[in-house]
Amino acid sequence: MKNLKTVILENVGESLTLAIIYTLGHILIAICVVKFVTGTNWYDAGLVALIEPCINGIWFYVLHKLWRTYEQKRL
């Protein structure tokens, strides 16, 4: 029986999996930062924290795909 990591990587791909994990972590960190820096409620902190990490997640996906392409050509 295949483990969860193998199943995800076979079906989704390494770049997208890393981008999703990175984005989720970034959103959680951003919510906490907005909450504690501004003193706002958790709901408002969540709304503010969603936009920027999602854009960063897309950038990370593109960057990782470009990096893998570069590495494959280099080898």
DSSP file (Angstrom, degrees, kcal/mol; ACC not computed):
  #  RESIDUE AA STRUCTURE BP1 BP2  ACC     N-H-->O    O-->H-N    N-H-->O    O-->H-N    TCO  KAPPA ALPHA  PHI   PSI    X-CA   Y-CA   Z-CA
    1    1 A M              0   0    0      0, 0.0     2,-0.1     0, 0.0     0, 0.0   0.000 360.0 360.0 360.0 132.9    0.0    0.0    0.0
    2    2 A K        -     0   0    0      1,-0.1     2,-0.1     2,-0.1     0, 0.0  -0.456 360.0-120.1 -77.0 146.3    1.4    3.4   -1.0
    3    3 A N     >  -     0   0    0     -2,-0.1     4,-2.1     1,-0.1     5,-0.2  -0.390  29.0-103.7 -81.5 167.6    1.9    6.1    1.6
    4    4 A L  H  > S+     0   0    0      1,-0.2     4,-2.6     2,-0.2     5,-0.2   0.875 118.9  54.9 -59.7 -42.1    0.1    9.4    1.4
    5    5 A K  H  > S+     0   0    0      1,-0.2     4,-2.6     2,-0.2    -1,-0.2   0.916 109.1  47.8 -59.3 -44.9    3.2   11.3    0.3
    6    6 A T  H  > S+     0   0    0      2,-0.2     4,-2.2     1,-0.2    -1,-0.2   0.913 112.2  49.2 -63.4 -43.9    3.7    8.9   -2.7
    7    7 A V  H  X S+     0   0    0     -4,-2.1     4,-1.7     2,-0.2     5,-0.2   0.923 113.5  46.3 -62.4 -45.8    0.0    9.2   -3.7
    8    8 A I  H  X>S+     0   0    0     -4,-2.6     4,-3.1     1,-0.2     5,-1.0   0.944 113.6  47.9 -63.2 -48.2    0.0   13.0   -3.6
    9    9 A L  H  <5S+     0   0    0     -4,-2.6     4,-0.3     1,-0.2    -1,-0.2   0.865 112.1  49.6 -63.9 -36.0    3.3   13.3   -5.5
   10   10 A E  H  <5S+     0   0    0     -4,-2.2    -1,-0.2    -5,-0.2    -2,-0.2   0.849 121.9  33.0 -69.8 -33.4    2.1   10.9   -8.2
   11   11 A N  H  <5S+     0   0    0     -4,-1.7    -2,-0.2    -5,-0.2    -3,-0.2   0.768 133.9  20.6 -96.2 -28.5   -1.2   12.6   -8.7
   12   12 A V  T  <5S-     0   0    0     -4,-3.1     4,-0.3    -5,-0.2    -3,-0.2   0.773 100.1-120.6-112.5 -39.1   -0.5   16.3   -8.1
   13   13 A G     >< -     0   0    0     -5,-1.0     4,-2.1    -4,-0.3     5,-0.2  -0.049  22.6 -91.0 104.5 150.3    3.3   16.8   -8.5
   14   14 A E  H  > S+     0   0    0      1,-0.2     4,-2.6    -5,-0.2     5,-0.2   0.901 119.5  52.5 -63.5 -44.7    6.0   18.0   -6.2
   15   15 A S  H  > S+     0   0    0      1,-0.2     4,-2.3     2,-0.2    -1,-0.2   0.925 112.7  43.3 -61.7 -46.5    5.8   21.7   -7.2
   16   16 A L  H  > S+     0   0    0     -4,-0.3     4,-2.4     2,-0.2    -1,-0.2   0.894 113.4  52.2 -68.2 -39.1    2.1   22.0   -6.5
   17   17 A T  H  X S+     0   0    0     -4,-2.1     4,-2.3     2,-0.2     5,-0.2   0.939 112.3  45.2 -61.3 -47.5    2.3   20.0   -3.3
   18   18 A L  H  X S+     0   0    0     -4,-2.6     4,-2.7     1,-0.2     5,-0.2   0.900 112.2  52.4 -62.5 -40.8    5.1   22.2   -2.0
   19   19 A A  H  X S+     0   0    0     -4,-2.3     4,-2.5    -5,-0.2    -1,-0.2   0.895 110.4  47.8 -63.4 -40.5    3.2   25.4   -3.1
   20   20 A I  H  X S+     0   0    0     -4,-2.4     4,-2.5     2,-0.2     5,-0.2   0.938 114.1  45.5 -66.3 -47.4    0.1   24.3   -1.2
   21   21 A I  H  X S+     0   0    0     -4,-2.3     4,-2.2     1,-0.2     5,-0.2   0.926 114.9  48.5 -62.1 -44.8    1.9   23.4    2.0
   22   22 A Y  H  X S+     0   0    0     -4,-2.7     4,-2.5    -5,-0.2    -2,-0.2   0.921 112.0  49.0 -59.7 -45.8    3.9   26.6    1.8
   23   23 A T  H  X S+     0   0    0     -4,-2.5     4,-2.5    -5,-0.2    -2,-0.2   0.911 110.3  49.8 -65.0 -43.4    0.8   28.7    1.2
   24   24 A L  H  X S+     0   0    0     -4,-2.5     4,-2.1     2,-0.2    -1,-0.2   0.919 113.4  46.3 -62.0 -43.7   -1.2   27.2    4.1
   25   25 A G  H  X S+     0   0    0     -4,-2.2     4,-2.4    -5,-0.2    -1,-0.2   0.904 111.9  51.7 -63.6 -40.9    1.7   27.8    6.5
   26   26 A H  H  X S+     0   0    0     -4,-2.5     4,-2.8    -5,-0.2    -2,-0.2   0.895 108.7  50.8 -64.1 -40.7    2.1   31.3    5.2
   27   27 A I  H  X S+     0   0    0     -4,-2.5     4,-2.6     2,-0.2    -1,-0.2   0.931 110.7  48.5 -63.2 -46.0   -1.6   32.0    5.7
   28   28 A L  H  X S+     0   0    0     -4,-2.1     4,-1.9     1,-0.2    -2,-0.2   0.914 113.8  46.4 -61.5 -42.9   -1.5   30.7    9.3
   29   29 A I  H  X S+     0   0    0     -4,-2.4     4,-2.5     1,-0.2    -2,-0.2   0.926 112.5  50.5 -64.5 -44.2    1.6   32.8   10.1
   30   30 A A  H  X S+     0   0    0     -4,-2.8     4,-2.8     1,-0.2     5,-0.2   0.884 107.7  53.3 -63.2 -39.1    0.1   35.9    8.5
   31   31 A I  H  X S+     0   0    0     -4,-2.6     4,-2.5     1,-0.2    -1,-0.2   0.940 111.6  45.7 -59.9 -47.3   -3.2   35.5   10.5
   32   32 A C  H  X S+     0   0    0     -4,-1.9     4,-2.6     2,-0.2     5,-0.3   0.910 113.3  49.2 -64.3 -42.1   -1.2   35.4   13.7
   33   33 A V  H  X S+     0   0    0     -4,-2.5     4,-2.6     2,-0.2     5,-0.4   0.945 113.4  45.7 -62.8 -48.4    1.0   38.3   12.8
   34   34 A V  H  X S+     0   0    0     -4,-2.8     4,-2.2     1,-0.2     6,-0.6   0.917 114.2  50.4 -61.1 -42.8   -2.0   40.5   11.8
   35   35 A K  H  X S+     0   0    0     -4,-2.5     4,-1.7    -5,-0.2    -2,-0.2   0.937 117.8  36.5 -60.0 -49.9   -3.9   39.5   14.9
   36   36 A F  H  < S+     0   0    0     -4,-2.6    -1,-0.2     2,-0.2    -2,-0.2   0.786 119.6  46.8 -82.1 -26.9   -1.1   40.3   17.3
   37   37 A V  H  < S+     0   0    0     -4,-2.6    -2,-0.2    -5,-0.3    -3,-0.2   0.901 126.9  26.2 -78.8 -41.2    0.3   43.4   15.6
   38   38 A T  H  < S-     0   0    0     -4,-2.2    -2,-0.2    -5,-0.4    -3,-0.2   0.700  94.2-132.9 -96.4 -20.7   -3.0   45.1   15.0
   39   39 A G     <  +     0   0    0     -4,-1.7    -4,-0.2    -5,-0.5    -3,-0.1   0.620  54.9 146.2  77.6  12.2   -5.1   43.6   17.8
   40   40 A T        -     0   0    0     -6,-0.6    -1,-0.2     1,-0.1     2,-0.1  -0.149  55.3 -86.5 -73.0 174.0   -7.9   42.9   15.5
   41   41 A N     >  -     0   0    0      1,-0.1     4,-2.4    -3,-0.1     5,-0.2  -0.350  39.2-106.2 -79.2 166.9  -10.3   39.9   15.8
   42   42 A W  H  > S+     0   0    0      1,-0.2     4,-2.3     2,-0.2     5,-0.2   0.857 117.2  55.2 -63.4 -36.3   -9.4   36.5   14.3
   43   43 A Y  H  > S+     0   0    0      2,-0.2     4,-2.1     1,-0.2    -1,-0.2   0.954 111.4  42.0 -63.1 -50.5  -12.0   36.9   11.5
   44   44 A D  H  > S+     0   0    0      1,-0.2     4,-2.4     2,-0.2     5,-0.2   0.887 113.1  53.9 -64.9 -38.5  -10.6   40.2   10.3
   45   45 A A  H  X S+     0   0    0     -4,-2.4     4,-2.3     1,-0.2    -1,-0.2   0.896 108.4  51.0 -61.5 -39.2   -7.0   39.0   10.6
   46   46 A G  H  X S+     0   0    0     -4,-2.3     4,-0.9     2,-0.2    -2,-0.2   0.901 109.1  50.0 -64.9 -41.6   -7.9   36.0    8.5
   47   47 A L  H >X S+     0   0    0     -4,-2.1     3,-0.7     1,-0.2     4,-0.7   0.935 114.4  43.9 -62.0 -46.4   -9.4   38.1    5.8
   48   48 A V  H 3X S+     0   0    0     -4,-2.4     4,-0.6     1,-0.2     3,-0.4   0.891 112.9  52.8 -64.8 -39.3   -6.4   40.4    5.6
   49   49 A A  H 3< S+     0   0    0     -4,-2.3    -1,-0.2    -5,-0.2    -2,-0.2   0.578  96.2  68.8 -78.3  -9.8   -4.0   37.5    5.8
   50   50 A L  H <X S+     0   0    0     -4,-0.9     4,-1.4    -3,-0.7    -1,-0.2   0.872  91.8  55.0 -78.2 -36.8   -5.5   35.5    2.8
   51   51 A I  H  X S+     0   0    0     -4,-0.7     4,-1.9    -3,-0.4     3,-0.2   0.969 107.4  42.7 -67.4 -57.8   -4.6   37.7   -0.1
   52   52 A E  H  X S+     0   0    0     -4,-0.6     4,-2.4     1,-0.2     5,-0.2   0.900 113.9  49.6 -61.8 -45.5   -0.8   38.1    0.2
   53   53 A P  H  > S+     0   0    0      0, 0.0     4,-2.3     0, 0.0    -1,-0.2   0.857 108.3  54.6 -63.8 -32.3    0.0   34.5    1.0
   54   54 A C  H  X S+     0   0    0     -4,-1.4     4,-1.8     2,-0.2    -2,-0.2   0.915 109.5  46.7 -66.0 -41.3   -2.1   33.3   -1.9
   55   55 A I  H  X S+     0   0    0     -4,-1.9     4,-2.3     1,-0.2    -1,-0.2   0.914 112.3  50.8 -65.1 -41.6   -0.2   35.4   -4.3
   56   56 A N  H  X S+     0   0    0     -4,-2.4     4,-2.8     1,-0.2    -2,-0.2   0.871 106.6  55.4 -62.6 -36.2    3.1   34.2   -2.7
   57   57 A G  H  X S+     0   0    0     -4,-2.3     4,-2.1     2,-0.2    -1,-0.2   0.895 108.1  47.4 -63.6 -40.4    1.9   30.6   -3.2
   58   58 A I  H  X S+     0   0    0     -4,-1.8     4,-2.4     2,-0.2    -2,-0.2   0.928 112.4  50.0 -64.8 -45.0    1.4   31.2   -6.9
   59   59 A W  H  X S+     0   0    0     -4,-2.3     4,-2.9     1,-0.2    -2,-0.2   0.911 109.5  51.5 -59.8 -43.1    4.8   32.8   -7.1
   60   60 A F  H  X S+     0   0    0     -4,-2.8     4,-2.8     2,-0.2    -1,-0.2   0.908 109.1  50.5 -61.4 -42.4    6.4   29.9   -5.3
   61   61 A Y  H  X S+     0   0    0     -4,-2.1     4,-2.3     2,-0.2    -2,-0.2   0.938 113.5  44.7 -60.4 -48.1    4.8   27.4   -7.7
   62   62 A V  H  X S+     0   0    0     -4,-2.4     4,-2.6     1,-0.2     5,-0.2   0.934 114.3  49.5 -62.2 -46.8    6.1   29.3  -10.7
   63   63 A L  H  X S+     0   0    0     -4,-2.9     4,-2.6     1,-0.2    -2,-0.2   0.908 111.4  48.5 -60.0 -43.9    9.5   29.7   -9.2
   64   64 A H  H  X S+     0   0    0     -4,-2.8     4,-2.5     2,-0.2    -1,-0.2   0.904 111.4  49.6 -65.8 -41.3    9.8   26.0   -8.3
   65   65 A K  H  X S+     0   0    0     -4,-2.3     4,-2.2    -5,-0.2    -2,-0.2   0.927 113.0  47.2 -62.5 -44.1    8.7   25.0  -11.8
   66   66 A L  H  X S+     0   0    0     -4,-2.6     4,-2.6     1,-0.2    -2,-0.2   0.910 111.9  50.7 -62.7 -42.2   11.3   27.3  -13.4
   67   67 A W  H  X S+     0   0    0     -4,-2.6     4,-2.7    -5,-0.2    -2,-0.2   0.916 110.0  48.8 -62.7 -44.3   14.0   26.1  -11.1
   68   68 A R  H  X S+     0   0    0     -4,-2.5     4,-2.3     2,-0.2    -1,-0.2   0.900 111.4  50.3 -64.0 -39.9   13.3   22.4  -11.8
   69   69 A T  H  X S+     0   0    0     -4,-2.2     4,-2.0     2,-0.2    -2,-0.2   0.932 112.1  47.9 -62.0 -45.9   13.3   23.2  -15.6
   70   70 A Y  H  X S+     0   0    0     -4,-2.6     4,-2.0     1,-0.2    -2,-0.2   0.919 111.8  49.6 -60.6 -45.4   16.7   25.0  -15.2
   71   71 A E  H  X S+     0   0    0     -4,-2.7     4,-1.6     1,-0.2    -1,-0.2   0.881 109.8  50.7 -63.6 -39.4   18.1   22.1  -13.1
   72   72 A Q  H  < S+     0   0    0     -4,-2.3    -1,-0.2     1,-0.2    -2,-0.2   0.889 112.2  46.8 -67.4 -38.2   17.0   19.5  -15.7
   73   73 A K  H  < S+     0   0    0     -4,-2.0    -1,-0.2     1,-0.2    -2,-0.2   0.840 109.7  54.8 -69.8 -33.1   18.6   21.4  -18.5
   74   74 A R  H  <        0   0    0     -4,-2.0    -1,-0.2     1,-0.3    -2,-0.2   0.825 360.0 360.0 -70.8 -32.4   21.8   22.0  -16.5
   75   75 A L     <        0   0    0     -4,-1.6    -1,-0.3    -5,-0.2    -2,-0.2   0.465 360.0 360.0 -81.9 360.0   22.3   18.2  -15.9
